[in-house]
Amino acid sequence: MQVAMDSQNELREDQIPALLPTSTVADVPDTHFKNTYTIELLTGSAVIELLQKPEFQKSLDALFETCTWATVFQGRPYITAWYQVYCNKHLPVLVIAVENGQLAGVLPMALLDTQPGDRPKKGKRITGAGHYDAEYQSWLAVPAYGESFIKDALAKLLKMFPGHPITFRYLPPGTPLHWLKNDKIWRRYGTLQTYTRPLINLDQPDHAKLLKSRQFRNKLNRLKRLGEVQLECITDIASFKTILDELAILYDFRFSALFNKHHFRDDPARKELLLELFRRQLLHVTILKVNGKTFAGVVGVSGNEWVYLSGFSCHSPFEARAYSPGLLHFSFLAKKLHEEKRQYFDLTPGYDSYKDKLANQHDEVHELMVSNDPLYQIKKRVRKYIHTRLLAAGIRPMTAELTYRKFFYRLRHLSIRALIKKMGKGLQKEAVARRYVIPANELMPGATIALEKDNLDHLLQFRAEKGTGITRWDFVANAMFRLETGQHCFTWVENDRLLTCAWFTFPKADENNEAANSNAIELKNLYCHAAGKNHLQFFLYSVIAAVVKEGRGQVLISNDQVFNLALEAVGFQQE
């Protein structure tokens, strides 16, 4: 725990404002502030303790109300919840300005990946409280000190934590930024990046425009054929706890497939944060259900008549390309928020195409990066230049970054053995698919294994093997594609590791066409980890039994020789 204050305005112990604990004040030499307030920096437990003091809470809430650019992410309930959950992972850092016993400015920050008592490692980033969970990061200040306070606060941070870059993910519109242009020092230290922010203005008649399009009316009608479509708003903590685990798996599965990231699996505290935010009535949670089954979910952060898509959103991958449950959910949600008299649904920056389909208004927000390290400044300005050129060329920066990351990820996991094996498979003639008549009598394959059908958590437990050429990223991405296009999987997991997985297509239960394979079940792919090979035969018997039990086909098609042998061993005959 350390605190800094202006040596030119040194206070005696009896002059320290009642807002601050006396044991947290220390001098910082060679720092001069021209304003009449005193400025101090607190870290670690001192921040948590200060936020618990009623007099400080009252003053902070009053400052929040007077700050015209503040968002819910700078409010006391949000930053208190985040600090409490993550204080042992990220070091709380709070810079405050006090004038006449009242707060004149507050900058809530965190030194990432630093525990209390640890010596900060050089290069660790200081960012706004909330980190990636807070869409907007900024400071609070009375109007007269909107620019002077942040300059003084940043100077204090740079002095206390030399070699640590300071970032603000997105500064909300209205944040005072003239100082970055008018002050020569800060113009050199700061790099400002502009982003387009998509919004749904809920006062406009086209706030749910997607629902009116023919394409999505057709998707909705198709979804309604499955059963009752219902948008459910979660309002009690017990229901939220129940649904959160399911939504977290949906979210991790999609992000694992798209970005090779597993937010909830890698950060268990994230659920704890969401539950705490829900208790503080800062979340707006809705679920799109069809016949009681979850098809999509949106956990938004709520404040000041706004709802921000900063919690997370997810949707079921099962036949998602046919129904687009995620987009339908957003449209239903916009309609509901309009009925609740909300003003805006903030879709958050990112240049995602689906957000542009939903948005009916756009404005600009900024990312701010501050450092007195010349090398860091050069890197960030190069990044800014590339970002601008990509947008000018009509390329989404995230797409370009993802392509780059995926290329080098595959390169790191490439082996000569896997490459030769892949080339060999490419030269092989594809096996002819065989058609087997499914017996009318019940099959007795002998010993079987307890399987799961379409279990996303099982798929996330895939572990790559050396020499196979199959990476975790590629496996999950391929699994998502298969599920979205109507395939189903049967899986077997032991010791938190996916051992086997078989992919099938089944005839549509509601379709009665004359297509050649309309009554056929087809094996599309078979995967087996080396640790599961000894039990592969039992798995195949189990899969055959499970497939036949589905009861929606008369023919089973397969071009996998191992699977064909298993079929014939239990009595299947070719058509």
C-alpha positions as CSV (number, residue, x, y, z in Angstrom):
1,M,0.0,0.0,0.0
2,Q,1.4,3.4,-1.0
3,V,-0.1,6.9,-1.3
4,A,1.4,10.0,-2.8
5,M,0.5,13.6,-2.4
6,D,1.7,17.0,-3.4
7,S,4.8,18.1,-1.5
8,Q,4.1,21.7,-2.2
9,N,0.8,21.4,-0.3
10,E,1.9,19.2,2.5
11,L,-0.8,18.7,5.1
12,R,-0.3,18.2,8.8
13,E,-2.0,15.2,10.3
14,D,-4.8,17.4,11.8
15,Q,-5.4,18.9,8.3
16,I,-5.9,15.7,6.4
17,P,-9.5,15.5,5.1
18,A,-11.8,13.1,7.0
19,L,-12.3,11.2,3.7
20,L,-8.9,9.6,3.9
21,P,-7.3,7.3,6.5
22,T,-4.3,9.2,8.0
23,S,-1.9,6.2,7.6
24,T,-2.1,6.3,3.8
25,V,-0.6,9.7,3.1
26,A,3.1,10.1,2.0
27,D,5.1,12.7,0.2
28,V,6.2,12.6,-3.4
29,P,9.0,15.0,-4.2
30,D,9.3,17.2,-7.2
31,T,5.6,17.2,-8.1
32,H,3.8,20.5,-8.4
33,F,0.0,20.9,-9.0
34,K,-1.4,24.3,-9.8
35,N,-4.9,23.6,-8.6
36,T,-6.2,24.1,-5.1
37,Y,-7.1,20.5,-4.5
38,T,-4.8,17.9,-2.9
39,I,-4.2,14.8,-4.9
40,E,-3.4,11.4,-3.4
41,L,-2.8,7.9,-4.7
42,L,-3.9,4.7,-2.8
43,T,-3.3,1.1,-3.6
44,G,-4.3,-2.4,-2.4
45,S,-6.4,-2.8,0.8
46,A,-6.4,1.0,1.4
47,V,-8.6,1.3,-1.7
48,I,-11.0,-1.3,-0.5
49,E,-11.2,0.2,3.0
50,L,-11.8,3.7,1.7
51,L,-14.7,2.5,-0.5
52,Q,-16.4,1.1,2.6
53,K,-16.4,4.4,4.5
54,P,-19.9,6.0,4.4
55,E,-18.6,9.5,4.1
56,F,-16.5,8.6,1.1
57,Q,-19.3,6.7,-0.5
58,K,-21.6,9.8,-0.2
59,S,-19.0,12.1,-1.7
60,L,-18.2,9.7,-4.5
61,D,-21.9,9.3,-5.4
62,A,-22.3,13.1,-5.5
63,L,-19.2,13.4,-7.8
64,F,-20.6,10.7,-10.1
65,E,-23.9,12.6,-10.4
66,T,-22.1,15.8,-11.4
67,C,-19.8,14.2,-14.0
68,T,-21.5,14.6,-17.4
69,W,-19.5,11.9,-19.2
70,A,-19.7,9.2,-16.4
71,T,-21.1,5.8,-17.2
72,V,-22.2,3.0,-14.9
73,F,-18.7,1.6,-15.1
74,Q,-17.3,4.5,-13.1
75,G,-20.1,4.3,-10.5
76,R,-19.3,3.3,-7.0
77,P,-21.4,0.0,-7.1
78,Y,-19.6,-1.2,-10.2
79,I,-16.0,-0.4,-9.2
80,T,-16.5,-1.6,-5.7
81,A,-17.8,-5.0,-6.9
82,W,-14.9,-5.4,-9.4
83,Y,-12.2,-4.4,-6.8
84,Q,-13.7,-6.8,-4.3
85,V,-13.7,-9.8,-6.7
86,Y,-10.3,-9.1,-8.4
87,C,-8.3,-7.4,-5.6
88,N,-6.1,-10.5,-5.2
89,K,-5.4,-10.8,-8.9
90,H,-5.1,-7.1,-10.0
91,L,-3.8,-4.4,-7.6
92,P,-6.4,-1.7,-7.0
93,V,-5.1,1.8,-7.7
94,L,-7.1,4.8,-6.8
95,V,-6.2,8.5,-7.5
96,I,-8.3,11.1,-5.8
97,A,-8.4,14.8,-5.6
98,V,-9.9,16.5,-2.5
99,E,-11.0,20.1,-2.2
100,N,-12.5,21.6,1.0
101,G,-13.3,18.1,2.3
102,Q,-15.1,17.0,-0.8
103,L,-14.0,14.9,-3.8
104,A,-13.1,16.9,-6.9
105,G,-11.8,14.0,-8.9
106,V,-11.5,10.2,-8.9
107,L,-9.5,7.9,-11.2
108,P,-10.2,4.2,-10.5
109,M,-7.5,2.0,-12.0
110,A,-5.8,-1.4,-11.5
111,L,-2.2,-2.7,-12.0
112,L,-2.8,-5.9,-13.9
113,D,-1.6,-9.3,-12.8
114,T,-0.1,-7.9,-9.6
115,Q,-1.1,-9.1,-6.1
116,P,-0.9,-6.9,-3.0
117,G,2.6,-7.0,-1.5
118,D,4.2,-8.0,-4.8
119,R,6.8,-5.8,-6.4
120,P,5.3,-4.7,-9.7
121,K,7.0,-6.2,-12.7
122,K,8.1,-3.7,-15.3
123,G,5.8,-3.4,-18.3
124,K,2.7,-4.6,-16.5
125,R,-0.2,-2.5,-17.7
126,I,-2.3,-0.1,-15.6
127,T,-5.9,0.1,-16.9
128,G,-9.3,1.3,-15.8
129,A,-11.1,-0.6,-13.0
130,G,-13.1,-3.3,-14.6
131,H,-10.4,-4.3,-17.1
132,Y,-12.1,-6.0,-20.0
133,D,-15.3,-6.4,-18.0
134,A,-15.8,-2.6,-18.1
135,E,-16.6,-1.4,-21.6
136,Y,-15.8,2.2,-20.7
137,Q,-13.0,3.4,-18.5
138,S,-12.6,7.1,-17.5
139,W,-12.2,9.4,-14.6
140,L,-14.7,11.4,-12.6
141,A,-14.2,15.1,-12.0
142,V,-16.2,18.3,-11.2
143,P,-16.6,20.3,-14.4
144,A,-13.9,22.8,-13.5
145,Y,-11.3,20.1,-13.1
146,G,-12.2,17.8,-16.0
147,E,-8.9,18.2,-17.7
148,S,-6.5,19.4,-15.0
149,F,-7.3,16.5,-12.7
150,I,-6.6,13.8,-15.2
151,K,-3.2,15.4,-16.1
152,D,-2.3,15.5,-12.4
153,A,-3.5,11.9,-11.9
154,L,-1.6,10.5,-14.8
155,A,1.6,12.4,-13.7
156,K,1.1,10.7,-10.3
157,L,0.7,7.3,-11.8
158,L,3.8,7.7,-14.1
159,K,5.9,8.8,-11.1
160,M,4.7,6.0,-8.8
161,F,4.8,3.3,-11.4
162,P,7.6,4.1,-13.9
163,G,7.8,1.8,-16.9
164,H,4.1,0.8,-16.7
165,P,1.9,1.9,-19.7
166,I,-1.5,3.3,-18.8
167,T,-4.6,2.4,-20.9
168,F,-8.2,3.3,-21.1
169,R,-10.2,0.7,-23.1
170,Y,-12.8,3.2,-24.4
171,L,-13.4,6.7,-23.2
172,P,-17.2,7.5,-23.4
173,P,-18.3,10.4,-25.6
174,G,-18.1,13.8,-23.8
175,T,-14.9,12.9,-22.0
176,P,-12.6,16.0,-21.9
177,L,-9.8,15.4,-24.4
178,H,-8.6,18.8,-25.4
179,W,-5.6,18.5,-23.1
180,L,-4.2,15.8,-25.3
181,K,-4.0,18.2,-28.2
182,N,-3.2,21.5,-26.4
183,D,-0.5,20.2,-23.9
184,K,2.8,19.4,-25.6
185,I,3.9,16.9,-23.0
186,W,0.7,14.9,-23.1
187,R,0.5,15.1,-26.8
188,R,3.8,13.2,-26.9
189,Y,2.9,10.8,-24.1
190,G,-0.7,10.0,-25.2
191,T,-2.0,8.0,-28.2
192,L,-5.7,8.3,-29.0
193,Q,-7.5,5.8,-31.2
194,T,-11.0,6.4,-32.5
195,Y,-13.6,3.7,-32.8
196,T,-17.2,3.7,-34.2
197,R,-19.8,2.8,-31.7
198,P,-23.0,1.1,-32.9
199,L,-26.2,2.0,-30.9
200,I,-29.8,1.1,-31.0
201,N,-31.7,4.4,-30.2
202,L,-34.8,2.9,-28.6
203,D,-36.8,6.1,-29.1
204,Q,-36.6,5.6,-32.9
205,P,-39.4,3.5,-34.7
206,D,-36.8,1.2,-36.3
207,H,-35.3,0.0,-33.0
208,A,-36.2,-3.6,-33.9
209,K,-35.8,-3.2,-37.6
210,L,-34.5,-6.7,-38.1
211,L,-37.8,-8.3,-37.1
212,K,-39.5,-6.5,-40.0
213,S,-37.2,-8.0,-42.7
214,R,-38.5,-10.9,-44.7
215,Q,-35.3,-13.0,-44.1
216,F,-35.8,-12.9,-40.3
217,R,-39.5,-13.3,-40.4
218,N,-38.9,-16.5,-42.2
219,K,-36.3,-17.6,-39.6
220,L,-38.7,-16.7,-36.8
221,N,-41.5,-18.7,-38.4
222,R,-39.1,-21.6,-38.8
223,L,-38.2,-21.3,-35.1
224,K,-41.8,-21.2,-34.1
225,R,-42.4,-24.5,-35.8
226,L,-40.1,-26.0,-33.1
227,G,-42.4,-24.7,-30.3
228,E,-43.3,-21.7,-28.2
229,V,-40.8,-18.8,-28.6
230,Q,-40.4,-16.8,-25.4
231,L,-38.2,-14.0,-24.2
232,E,-37.7,-14.5,-20.5
233,C,-36.3,-11.7,-18.2
234,I,-34.3,-13.1,-15.3
235,T,-35.0,-11.0,-12.2
236,D,-34.0,-13.1,-9.2
237,I,-30.6,-14.3,-8.1
238,A,-31.6,-18.0,-7.8
239,S,-32.7,-18.1,-11.4
240,F,-29.6,-16.3,-12.6
241,K,-27.3,-18.7,-10.7
242,T,-29.2,-21.6,-12.4
243,I,-28.9,-20.3,-15.9
244,L,-25.4,-18.8,-15.6
245,D,-23.5,-22.1,-15.9
246,E,-25.4,-23.0,-19.1
247,L,-24.8,-19.6,-20.6
248,A,-21.1,-19.7,-19.7
249,I,-20.6,-22.9,-21.6
250,L,-22.4,-21.5,-24.7
251,Y,-20.2,-18.4,-24.5
252,D,-16.9,-20.3,-23.9
253,F,-17.7,-22.7,-26.7
254,R,-18.3,-19.9,-29.3
255,F,-15.3,-17.9,-28.1
256,S,-13.1,-21.0,-28.1
257,A,-14.1,-21.7,-31.7
258,L,-13.6,-18.1,-32.9
259,F,-10.8,-16.7,-30.8
260,N,-9.3,-19.7,-28.9
261,K,-10.2,-18.0,-25.7
262,H,-12.1,-19.6,-22.8
263,H,-13.2,-16.7,-20.5
264,F,-15.2,-18.5,-17.9
265,R,-13.0,-21.7,-17.9
266,D,-9.8,-19.7,-17.5
267,D,-11.2,-17.1,-15.1
268,P,-13.7,-18.6,-12.5
269,A,-13.9,-15.3,-10.8
270,R,-15.9,-13.9,-13.7
271,K,-19.0,-15.7,-12.5
272,E,-18.5,-14.3,-9.1
273,L,-18.3,-10.8,-10.5
274,L,-21.5,-11.3,-12.5
275,L,-23.4,-12.6,-9.5
276,E,-22.2,-9.6,-7.4
277,L,-23.2,-7.2,-10.2
278,F,-26.6,-8.9,-10.3
279,R,-27.1,-8.5,-6.6
280,R,-26.3,-4.8,-7.0
281,Q,-29.0,-4.6,-9.7
282,L,-26.5,-3.6,-12.4
283,L,-27.3,-6.4,-14.8
284,H,-30.2,-6.8,-17.3
285,V,-30.5,-10.5,-18.2
286,T,-32.7,-12.1,-20.8
287,I,-33.0,-15.6,-22.3
288,L,-34.6,-16.6,-25.6
289,K,-36.3,-19.9,-25.1
290,V,-38.0,-22.3,-27.5
291,N,-40.2,-24.9,-25.8
292,G,-38.4,-24.2,-22.5
293,K,-34.9,-24.8,-24.1
294,T,-32.3,-22.0,-24.0
295,F,-31.5,-20.8,-27.5
296,A,-29.7,-17.5,-26.7
297,G,-28.9,-15.2,-23.8
298,V,-27.8,-11.6,-23.2
299,V,-26.3,-10.4,-19.9
300,G,-26.1,-6.6,-20.3
301,V,-24.8,-4.0,-17.8
302,S,-27.6,-1.5,-16.9
303,G,-27.4,2.1,-15.8
304,N,-28.7,5.5,-16.4
305,E,-31.4,4.3,-18.8
306,W,-28.8,2.6,-20.9
307,V,-28.1,-1.1,-21.4
308,Y,-24.6,-2.0,-22.5
309,L,-23.6,-5.2,-24.2
310,S,-20.6,-5.4,-21.9
311,G,-21.6,-8.5,-19.8
312,F,-21.7,-11.1,-22.5
313,S,-24.0,-12.6,-25.1
314,C,-24.3,-16.2,-26.4
315,H,-26.5,-18.4,-28.4
316,S,-26.9,-22.1,-29.0
317,P,-24.8,-23.4,-32.0
318,F,-27.4,-26.1,-32.9
319,E,-28.5,-25.3,-36.4
320,A,-27.7,-21.6,-35.7
321,R,-27.4,-20.9,-39.4
322,A,-30.9,-22.0,-40.0
323,Y,-32.5,-20.0,-37.2
324,S,-30.0,-17.1,-36.3
325,P,-31.2,-17.2,-32.6
326,G,-28.6,-14.6,-31.5
327,L,-29.8,-12.0,-33.9
328,L,-33.5,-12.7,-33.2
329,H,-32.8,-12.4,-29.5
330,F,-31.2,-9.0,-29.9
331,S,-34.2,-7.8,-31.9
332,F,-36.6,-9.1,-29.3
333,L,-34.5,-7.5,-26.6
334,A,-34.5,-4.1,-28.3
335,K,-38.3,-4.3,-28.4
336,K,-38.4,-5.1,-24.7
337,L,-36.0,-2.4,-23.7
338,H,-38.2,0.1,-25.7
339,E,-41.2,-1.1,-23.6
340,E,-39.2,-0.6,-20.4
341,K,-38.6,3.1,-21.5
342,R,-34.8,2.7,-21.9
343,Q,-33.1,5.2,-24.1
344,Y,-30.2,3.3,-25.7
345,F,-28.9,-0.2,-26.2
346,D,-25.2,0.1,-26.6
347,L,-23.9,-2.7,-28.8
348,T,-20.2,-1.7,-28.0
349,P,-17.4,-1.0,-30.6
350,G,-15.9,-3.8,-32.6
351,Y,-16.9,-3.4,-36.3
352,D,-19.0,-6.6,-36.1
353,S,-21.3,-7.0,-39.1
354,Y,-24.2,-8.2,-37.0
355,K,-24.0,-5.0,-34.9
356,D,-24.4,-2.9,-38.0
357,K,-27.5,-4.9,-39.0
358,L,-29.0,-4.1,-35.6
359,A,-27.8,-0.5,-35.1
360,N,-29.8,2.5,-36.1
361,Q,-27.3,5.1,-34.8
362,H,-23.5,5.5,-34.6
363,D,-21.1,7.8,-32.8
364,E,-17.4,7.7,-31.7
365,V,-15.5,6.6,-28.7
366,H,-11.8,6.6,-28.0
367,E,-9.1,4.3,-26.7
368,L,-6.3,6.2,-24.8
369,M,-2.8,4.8,-24.3
370,V,-0.3,6.8,-22.2
371,S,3.4,6.1,-21.6
372,N,6.7,8.1,-21.4
373,D,8.5,5.1,-23.0
374,P,9.4,6.1,-26.6
375,L,9.4,2.5,-27.8
376,Y,5.9,1.9,-26.4
377,Q,4.7,5.1,-28.1
378,I,6.1,4.1,-31.4
379,K,4.5,0.6,-31.2
380,K,1.1,2.1,-30.4
381,R,1.3,4.7,-33.2
382,V,2.2,2.0,-35.7
383,R,-0.8,0.0,-34.4
384,K,-3.0,3.1,-34.9
385,Y,-1.8,3.6,-38.4
386,I,-2.4,0.0,-39.4
387,H,-5.9,0.1,-37.8
388,T,-6.7,3.2,-39.8
389,R,-5.5,1.8,-43.1
390,L,-7.4,-1.5,-42.6
391,L,-10.6,0.4,-42.0
392,A,-10.0,2.5,-45.1
393,A,-9.5,-0.7,-47.1
394,G,-12.8,-2.1,-45.8
395,I,-11.1,-4.7,-43.6
396,R,-12.3,-5.3,-40.0
397,P,-9.1,-4.9,-37.8
398,M,-10.2,-7.7,-35.6
399,T,-10.5,-10.0,-38.6
400,A,-7.0,-9.2,-39.8
401,E,-5.6,-9.7,-36.3
402,L,-7.4,-13.0,-36.0
403,T,-6.1,-14.2,-39.3
404,Y,-2.6,-13.3,-38.2
405,R,-3.0,-15.0,-34.8
406,K,-4.4,-18.2,-36.3
407,F,-1.6,-18.4,-38.9
408,F,1.1,-18.3,-36.3
409,Y,-0.8,-20.5,-33.9
410,R,-1.0,-23.2,-36.5
411,L,2.7,-22.6,-37.4
412,R,3.7,-23.2,-33.8
413,H,1.8,-26.4,-33.6
414,L,2.9,-27.8,-36.9
415,S,5.1,-30.9,-37.0
416,I,6.8,-32.6,-40.0
417,R,5.1,-35.8,-39.0
418,A,1.6,-34.3,-39.1
419,L,2.3,-32.5,-42.3
420,I,3.5,-35.7,-44.1
421,K,0.4,-37.6,-42.7
422,K,-1.9,-34.8,-44.0
423,M,-0.3,-34.9,-47.4
424,G,-0.6,-38.6,-47.5
425,K,-4.3,-38.5,-46.7
426,G,-4.8,-35.9,-49.5
427,L,-3.3,-38.3,-52.0
428,Q,-5.5,-41.2,-50.9
429,K,-8.6,-41.9,-52.8
430,E,-11.7,-41.2,-50.8
431,A,-13.4,-44.4,-49.5
432,V,-16.7,-45.3,-51.1
433,A,-19.6,-44.8,-48.7
434,R,-21.5,-48.0,-47.7
435,R,-25.2,-48.0,-47.1
436,Y,-26.4,-50.3,-44.3
437,V,-30.0,-51.3,-43.5
438,I,-30.8,-50.5,-39.9
439,P,-32.2,-53.8,-38.4
440,A,-35.8,-53.7,-37.1
441,N,-34.9,-55.8,-34.1
442,E,-33.1,-54.4,-31.0
443,L,-29.3,-54.6,-31.3
444,M,-27.3,-56.3,-28.5
445,P,-23.8,-55.1,-29.1
446,G,-22.5,-56.2,-25.7
447,A,-20.5,-53.9,-23.4
448,T,-21.3,-50.2,-24.0
449,I,-20.1,-46.9,-22.7
450,A,-22.3,-44.1,-21.3
451,L,-22.3,-41.4,-24.0
452,E,-23.4,-37.8,-24.2
453,K,-25.2,-36.3,-27.2
454,D,-24.3,-32.8,-28.2
455,N,-22.5,-32.0,-25.0
456,L,-20.6,-28.7,-25.6
457,D,-18.6,-29.1,-22.4
458,H,-17.3,-32.4,-23.6
459,L,-16.1,-30.8,-26.9
460,L,-14.3,-28.1,-24.9
461,Q,-12.3,-30.9,-23.1
462,F,-10.5,-31.8,-26.3
463,R,-6.7,-32.0,-25.9
464,A,-4.3,-31.9,-28.8
465,E,-1.9,-34.7,-29.4
466,K,1.6,-34.3,-30.9
467,G,1.9,-35.4,-34.4
468,T,-1.8,-35.4,-35.3
469,G,-1.9,-31.9,-36.7
470,I,-5.2,-31.3,-35.0
471,T,-5.1,-28.2,-32.7
472,R,-7.6,-27.4,-30.1
473,W,-8.6,-24.2,-31.9
474,D,-9.2,-26.0,-35.2
475,F,-11.1,-28.9,-33.5
476,V,-13.6,-26.6,-31.6
477,A,-14.0,-24.3,-34.7
478,N,-14.8,-27.4,-36.8
479,A,-17.2,-28.7,-34.1
480,M,-19.1,-25.3,-34.1
481,F,-19.4,-25.4,-37.9
482,R,-20.8,-29.0,-37.7
483,L,-23.3,-28.1,-35.0
484,E,-24.4,-24.9,-36.8
485,T,-25.0,-26.9,-40.0
486,G,-27.2,-29.5,-38.4
487,Q,-24.8,-32.3,-37.4
488,H,-24.9,-34.0,-34.0
489,C,-22.2,-35.6,-31.9
490,F,-21.8,-38.5,-29.5
491,T,-18.9,-38.1,-27.0
492,W,-17.1,-40.0,-24.3
493,V,-15.0,-38.1,-21.7
494,E,-12.8,-39.5,-18.9
495,N,-10.5,-37.6,-16.5
496,D,-11.5,-34.2,-18.1
497,R,-10.3,-35.3,-21.5
498,L,-12.3,-36.0,-24.6
499,L,-11.5,-39.5,-25.7
500,T,-13.8,-40.2,-28.6
501,C,-16.3,-38.2,-30.7
502,A,-18.6,-39.4,-33.6
503,W,-20.5,-36.9,-35.8
504,F,-23.8,-37.8,-37.6
505,T,-26.6,-36.2,-39.6
506,F,-30.1,-37.4,-39.0
507,P,-33.2,-37.1,-41.2
508,K,-35.3,-34.1,-40.3
509,A,-38.3,-35.1,-38.2
510,D,-40.6,-32.6,-39.8
511,E,-39.5,-33.1,-43.4
512,N,-41.2,-35.5,-45.8
513,N,-39.3,-35.3,-49.0
514,E,-38.2,-37.8,-51.7
515,A,-34.4,-37.0,-51.5
516,A,-32.1,-40.0,-51.9
517,N,-30.8,-39.7,-48.3
518,S,-34.0,-38.4,-46.7
519,N,-34.4,-41.6,-44.6
520,A,-30.6,-42.0,-43.9
521,I,-28.4,-41.5,-40.9
522,E,-24.9,-40.6,-42.1
523,L,-21.6,-40.8,-40.2
524,K,-19.7,-37.6,-41.0
525,N,-16.5,-38.0,-38.9
526,L,-15.0,-40.2,-36.2
527,Y,-12.3,-39.0,-33.8
528,C,-10.4,-41.0,-31.2
529,H,-7.7,-39.8,-28.8
530,A,-4.7,-42.2,-28.3
531,A,-5.8,-42.7,-24.7
532,G,-9.2,-44.0,-25.9
533,K,-8.0,-46.5,-28.6
534,N,-8.1,-49.5,-26.2
535,H,-11.8,-48.9,-25.7
536,L,-12.7,-47.8,-29.3
537,Q,-14.7,-50.9,-30.0
538,F,-16.9,-50.4,-27.0
539,F,-17.4,-46.8,-28.0
540,L,-18.4,-47.8,-31.5
541,Y,-20.9,-50.3,-30.2
542,S,-22.3,-47.6,-27.9
543,V,-22.6,-45.2,-30.7
544,I,-24.4,-47.7,-32.9
545,A,-26.9,-48.3,-30.1
546,A,-27.4,-44.6,-29.5
547,V,-27.9,-43.9,-33.2
548,V,-30.4,-46.6,-33.7
549,K,-32.3,-45.5,-30.6
550,E,-32.8,-42.1,-32.3
551,G,-35.3,-44.0,-34.5
552,R,-35.3,-41.5,-37.3
553,G,-33.7,-43.5,-40.1
554,Q,-33.9,-46.7,-42.1
555,V,-30.4,-46.6,-43.6
556,L,-27.0,-45.8,-42.1
557,I,-24.3,-44.4,-44.4
558,S,-20.6,-44.6,-43.6
559,N,-17.3,-44.4,-45.4
560,D,-15.2,-45.1,-42.3
561,Q,-13.7,-48.6,-42.5
562,V,-13.4,-49.0,-38.7
563,F,-17.0,-48.0,-38.2
564,N,-18.2,-50.3,-41.0
565,L,-16.5,-53.3,-39.4
566,A,-18.2,-52.5,-36.1
567,L,-21.6,-52.3,-37.9
568,E,-21.1,-55.6,-39.6
569,A,-20.0,-57.2,-36.3
570,V,-23.4,-56.4,-34.7
571,G,-25.5,-57.6,-37.7
572,F,-25.8,-54.7,-40.1
573,Q,-26.2,-55.7,-43.7
574,Q,-25.4,-53.6,-46.8
575,E,-28.4,-52.3,-48.7
